[in-house]
Amino acid sequence: MGNLLAVEVIATKIFEIRGRKVMLDKDLATLYGVKTFRLNEQVKRNLKRFPEDFMFQLTKEESTNLISHFAISSWGGTRKLPFVFTQEGVAMLSSVLNSQRAIKVNIQIMRAFVKLKELLLTHKDLAIKIDMLERKYDDHDQKIKAIFEAIKKLLEPPPAKDKIITGFQPQDKVK
């Protein structure tokens, strides 16, 4: 069970759908050690605990996209559209699935959600720093090009000046 509950393993089961980080009912059922229909049965018995920001059912299109995008097998697949649970919904599951395993799994899932948020914040900070550097050095190419052009001009020989001729000059023949 320790390997099954590794934060990294759980994190691979968290998807972004409708702009929310969620977990599929079948993945949660596997982690809790129950059948998917039993998990959903408990949820339906306690539906008031699961508002739409805690749990929602995927549309046919979302389900199809998930299957094709993540190569989830559709062979003998589910007959009903899957439910997905947000972090809050997963936390609420611990109140309807009251086993020792459910408690341990929920703790690890909460840790996985927190870890993902930390990673996203780290990446966001990095993205902001990169953006600042890009803005800071945005005109560097133009400045470097101007420097090279100035150096080239310095390396060119000075233009030939009209020589002032002094002394005797033969005159053109007059016709």
C-alpha positions, 0 to 999 in steps of 0.5 A: 500500500505504501507504493500505491500511496506515493505522492508521485503516483497519486499526482499522475492521477490528477488531471485538469478539466474545466480549469480545475485539478480533478481525479477520476472516480475510477482512480479514486476507487482503486486507491480506496480499494473499492469498486467504482460503482460502490464509490459512486453509490456512496456519493449519491447517497450523500449528494448534498455533500458534493456540490458542483465545485466538489464533483461533476460528471464529465460530458461525452466529449470530455470523456472521449478526449480523456480516453484519447489524450491519456490513452486510457483503454476504452475496451470494455469501458464504463457504461456511464460517464465518469465523475471527477472530484476536486481536492475539496470533493476528495476531502469530502469523500473521507466523510462518506468512505469511513475506513482506515484505508480511506483516511490514509489515502485521503491524507496522501491525496491531499499531500499530492494536491499540495505538492502540485500547487507548490510546483505550479507556483514555482513554475509560475515564479520562474515564468515571471522571472524569464518574462522580466529578463526577456523584457530587460534584454529585449532591445539587446539585439538592436544595441549589439547590431548598432555596436557592430556597425559602429566598429565596422565604420571605425575599421573602414579606411578614411574616405579619400580627401580631395588633394590640394595640389600646390606647385606648377600645374600644366595648363590645358591646351587652349584651342 
